[in-house]
Amino acid sequence: MKKTILPIFLANAGCSDRCVFCNQSAVESNCCSALLAEVTTEINRQLEYLRNTDIQLAYYGGTFTSIPFEQRLALLKFGKILVDRGTVSSIRVSTRPDALDIETVQQLKNHGVTEVEIGAQSLCDSVLTANNRRHTYEAVVNSVQRVKNAGLIAGIHLMTGLMGETQETYLLTLQRLMQLAPDMLRIHPTLVLRGTKLEQLFFEGRYNPQTMKQALVTASWLKLVARSQGIRVIRTGIQPSDELRNGQVVAGPFHPAFGEMVDSVGFYCLLYLLIKNYGVDSFVCSKSELSKVVGQRKDNIRRLEAKFATTLKISVSDLLMPGEIVIVNGLSKNVLSLVDMLSYYDYLKIMED
């Protein structure tokens, strides 16, 4: 049975400053004395309707390991009680790379934490500085290693299109990601949100957000590279919320189906190569991935049919693996093979063709 996440959002708890893209106040006073009571009430509320036997309590938002010690300990002890009772199976926390010393990691492990998501955002120091991240790539390396050494699952959170990101810094981040080899990865594009430093930079003409196409291509290639190295990609795109849907996004590539659109980019490229190299027009894909193969509003099919002056036939099967495409004559290809078949620059050329 698939794990169910019980999310508890501690908005900016433990944050002493704001990154340029963050639109919430970031002060330690956000961790008030009533925090544990509020968290307990919310956990009990969610448990009333969760029926899965494998539930993971996840403390998201802010910098969990920078929450004042006594309050952090109280949250961990409460989570450990739930683990010991069998109410939840494990705990996940999110934090910053520079807030994970050896003692803190051990504290997390001792209280039932099994997964630590580390908000790196970029693996290039110049980009980190431009976005007021106040940590270095070296801090990311050290934090991932400490989490792994403790026998915990290490996750990395990366953003594309950050202030100061170039094609060179993007490719450096990819190279360093492979060297880091975290267990899991979360990806989303940078959005310009109201009330942020980035909004000011945007209106001053000093920051240009990615177009939707740029965001989809960079996130798609990043996901392919990560998966080809055995890194589990747990989410692509920011979680849609009422705030994001109701005017908080000033600019940038926001779409509630961003994750599916990212996968569609990979399938477009694969179909492009199969048509170009083998001259075929009939394909079989997994039934569960048909919408990703044909693209939003069948955009993949329309583009390919126009490009190659053909009519494509797509059928489905319940027997295919995720990401797999089969030509009717039996040849099978997977989107992950694109990493071996192409460079990033080849990928860009196909998407621009």
C-alpha positions in Angstrom: 0.0 0.0 0.0 1.3 3.5 -0.9 2.5 5.6 2.0 0.1 8.5 3.0 1.7 11.8 4.0 0.1 13.6 7.0 1.4 17.1 6.3 1.9 19.7 9.1 3.0 23.1 7.7 5.1 25.2 10.1 5.2 28.3 7.9 8.7 29.8 8.2 9.1 28.4 11.7 12.8 28.6 12.5 13.6 31.0 9.7 15.6 34.1 10.8 15.6 35.8 7.4 13.8 35.7 4.0 15.1 34.3 0.7 14.3 36.6 -2.3 11.5 34.3 -3.5 9.8 33.8 -0.2 6.6 35.8 0.5 6.1 35.1 4.2 7.6 36.9 7.1 10.5 34.9 8.5 11.1 35.4 12.2 11.7 32.9 15.0 8.8 34.4 16.9 6.5 32.5 14.5 7.2 29.5 16.8 4.9 30.5 19.6 4.2 28.7 22.8 1.0 27.4 21.4 2.7 25.6 18.6 2.5 22.1 20.0 -1.2 22.5 20.9 -1.9 23.7 17.4 0.0 20.9 15.8 -1.6 18.3 18.0 -5.1 19.5 17.1 -4.3 19.5 13.4 -2.8 16.0 13.5 -5.8 14.6 15.4 -8.1 16.3 12.9 -6.4 14.7 9.9 -6.1 11.2 11.6 -9.9 11.1 11.8 -10.3 10.6 8.1 -7.0 8.9 7.2 -7.5 5.1 6.7 -4.1 4.0 5.4 -2.0 1.8 7.8 1.2 3.4 6.5 1.1 7.1 7.5 4.1 9.4 7.6 4.0 12.5 9.7 5.7 15.3 7.8 6.8 18.6 9.3 7.0 20.9 6.3 7.7 24.6 5.9 10.4 26.8 7.5 13.5 25.3 9.0 12.5 22.6 11.4 15.9 22.1 12.9 16.3 25.8 13.7 13.1 25.9 15.7 14.0 26.8 19.3 15.3 23.6 21.0 12.5 23.0 23.5 9.7 23.5 21.0 11.5 21.3 18.4 12.0 18.6 21.1 8.3 18.8 22.0 7.2 18.3 18.4 9.7 15.4 18.0 8.5 13.7 21.3 4.9 14.0 20.2 5.7 12.4 16.9 7.7 9.7 18.6 4.7 8.8 20.7 2.6 8.4 17.6 5.3 6.2 16.1 5.5 4.0 19.2 1.7 3.7 19.2 1.7 2.6 15.6 -0.5 5.6 14.7 2.1 6.7 12.2 5.0 4.7 10.7 7.6 7.4 10.5 8.4 11.1 10.5 9.8 13.4 7.8 11.1 16.9 8.3 12.3 19.7 6.0 15.2 22.0 6.9 18.2 24.0 5.6 21.6 22.6 4.8 23.3 24.8 7.4 21.0 23.6 10.2 22.0 20.0 10.3 25.0 19.3 12.6 25.8 15.8 13.7 24.0 16.2 17.1 20.8 17.5 15.4 20.7 14.6 12.9 21.1 12.2 15.8 18.3 13.9 17.7 16.0 13.4 14.7 16.9 9.8 14.3 16.3 9.1 18.0 12.8 10.4 17.7 11.5 8.4 14.8 12.5 10.6 11.9 13.5 8.5 8.9 13.6 11.1 6.1 15.1 14.6 5.9 14.3 16.9 3.1 17.1 19.5 2.6 16.2 22.8 0.9 19.2 23.4 -1.2 17.4 25.2 -4.1 20.7 25.4 -6.1 24.1 23.7 -6.0 26.0 26.8 -7.2 27.3 29.3 -4.7 26.8 32.4 -7.0 23.1 31.5 -7.4 22.7 30.8 -3.7 24.2 34.2 -2.9 22.0 36.0 -5.4 18.9 34.6 -3.7 20.0 35.4 -0.2 20.2 31.7 0.8 23.0 32.3 3.3 24.5 28.8 2.8 27.0 27.3 0.5 27.2 24.2 -1.7 29.7 22.8 0.8 27.0 23.0 3.4 24.7 20.9 1.2 27.3 18.3 0.8 28.0 18.1 4.5 24.3 17.9 5.4 23.5 15.1 2.9 26.5 13.1 4.1 25.5 13.5 7.8 21.9 12.4 7.1 23.1 9.4 5.1 25.7 8.4 7.7 23.0 8.3 10.3 21.1 5.8 8.1 18.3 8.2 7.2 16.9 9.0 3.8 18.3 12.2 2.3 16.1 14.4 0.1 17.1 17.5 -1.9 14.8 20.3 -3.0 16.0 22.2 -6.1 14.5 25.2 -7.9 14.9 26.1 -11.6 15.0 29.7 -12.9 16.4 31.3 -9.8 17.8 34.8 -9.7 21.3 34.6 -11.3 20.8 31.1 -12.8 22.4 30.6 -16.3 22.7 27.6 -18.5 26.2 27.1 -17.0 25.0 27.2 -13.4 22.1 24.9 -14.2 24.4 22.3 -15.7 26.8 22.7 -12.8 23.9 21.9 -10.4 23.1 18.8 -12.5 26.7 17.6 -12.3 26.8 18.2 -8.6 23.5 16.5 -8.0 24.8 13.3 -9.5 27.9 13.5 -7.3 25.7 14.1 -4.2 23.4 11.2 -5.1 20.6 12.0 -2.6 17.9 9.4 -2.2 15.1 11.6 -3.4 14.5 14.9 -5.1 11.8 17.6 -5.2 11.8 20.1 -8.1 9.8 23.3 -8.8 10.3 26.4 -10.9 10.8 29.8 -9.4 7.6 31.9 -9.2 7.4 35.7 -8.5 5.1 36.0 -5.5 3.5 39.1 -4.1 5.4 40.7 -1.2 8.8 39.3 -2.1 12.2 40.8 -2.9 11.9 39.0 -6.2 8.7 40.9 -7.0 10.6 44.2 -6.6 13.5 42.9 -8.8 11.0 41.8 -11.4 9.2 45.2 -11.6 12.7 46.9 -11.7 13.6 44.7 -14.7 16.4 43.0 -12.9 14.8 39.5 -12.9 13.2 37.7 -15.8 11.3 34.5 -14.8 11.4 31.4 -17.0 8.8 31.1 -19.6 6.6 28.0 -19.2 8.5 26.3 -22.0 11.9 27.0 -20.4 10.6 25.8 -17.0 9.2 22.6 -18.5 12.3 21.7 -20.4 14.8 22.4 -17.6 12.6 20.6 -15.0 12.1 17.7 -17.4 15.8 17.2 -18.1 16.7 17.5 -14.4 14.1 14.9 -13.6 15.4 12.5 -16.3 19.0 12.9 -15.1 18.0 12.3 -11.5 16.0 9.2 -12.3 18.7 7.8 -14.5 21.0 8.0 -11.5 18.5 6.1 -9.3 17.3 9.3 -7.5 13.6 9.1 -6.8 11.8 12.3 -7.9 8.9 12.7 -5.4 7.4 15.9 -6.9 7.8 18.2 -9.9 6.1 21.6 -9.5 4.9 23.5 -6.5 1.9 22.2 -4.6 -1.1 24.3 -5.9 -2.9 26.2 -3.1 -5.8 28.6 -2.8 -3.3 31.4 -2.4 -1.4 30.6 -5.6 -4.6 30.2 -7.5 -6.0 33.5 -6.2 -3.5 36.1 -7.3 -0.4 35.5 -5.3 1.6 34.7 -8.4 2.8 37.9 -10.1 4.8 36.2 -12.8 6.4 32.9 -13.6 5.5 29.4 -14.9 2.7 28.4 -12.6 0.3 25.7 -13.7 -1.6 23.2 -11.4 -0.7 20.3 -13.8 3.0 21.3 -14.1 4.2 17.9 -13.0 2.3 16.1 -15.8 3.4 18.7 -18.3 7.0 18.0 -17.4 6.6 14.3 -18.1 4.9 15.2 -21.4 8.0 17.0 -22.5 10.0 13.8 -22.1 7.5 11.8 -24.1 7.4 14.4 -26.9 11.2 14.1 -27.2 11.0 10.3 -27.3 8.3 10.2 -29.9 10.2 12.8 -32.0 13.3 10.5 -32.0 11.3 7.4 -32.8 9.5 9.0 -35.7 12.7 10.7 -37.0 14.9 7.6 -36.7 12.4 4.8 -37.6 9.8 6.6 -39.7 6.9 5.0 -37.7 3.5 6.5 -36.9 2.0 3.9 -34.5 2.9 3.6 -30.8 1.7 1.8 -27.7 2.0 3.4 -24.3 0.9 2.6 -20.7 -2.8 3.2 -20.2 -2.1 5.2 -17.1 0.2 7.6 -19.0 -1.8 8.3 -22.1 -2.5 11.9 -21.1 1.2 12.5 -20.7 2.1 11.0 -24.0 -0.5 12.9 -26.1 0.2 16.1 -24.0 -2.1 18.9 -22.8 -5.0 19.2 -25.2 -3.1 16.7 -27.4 -0.4 19.3 -28.0 2.4 16.6 -28.4 0.4 14.9 -31.2 -0.5 18.1 -33.0 3.1 19.3 -33.0 4.6 16.0 -34.1 2.0 15.5 -36.9 2.7 19.0 -38.2 6.5 18.6 -38.0 6.6 15.2 -39.8 3.5 15.6 -42.0 2.0 12.4 -40.7 -1.0 11.0 -38.7 -0.1 9.3 -35.5 -1.9 6.3 -33.9 -1.6 5.8 -30.2 -2.9 2.7 -28.5 -2.6 1.7 -24.8 -1.6 -1.4 -22.8 -1.8 -2.3 -19.1 1.4 -4.3 -19.4 3.9 -1.5 -20.1 6.3 -0.1 -17.5 6.1 3.6 -16.6 7.8 5.8 -19.2 7.8 3.1 -21.8 6.8 3.5 -25.5 6.6 0.5 -27.9 6.6 0.8 -31.7 4.0 -1.5 -33.2 6.9 -3.6 -34.7 8.0 -4.4 -31.2 10.9 -2.0 -30.5 10.7 -0.6 -27.0 12.1 2.6 -25.7 11.9 4.4 -22.3 12.1 8.1 -21.6 15.1 7.4 -19.3 17.1 6.3 -22.4 17.1 9.9 -23.5 19.8 10.7 -21.0 22.1 8.2 -22.7 21.0 9.1 -26.2 21.2 12.9 -26.0 23.0 15.8 -24.3 21.1 18.6 -22.7 21.8 20.8 -25.8 20.4 18.1 -28.1 17.3 18.1 -25.9 16.9 21.8 -26.2 17.3 21.6 -30.0 14.5 19.0 -30.3 12.2 21.1 -28.1 12.9 24.2 -30.3 12.5 22.3 -33.6 
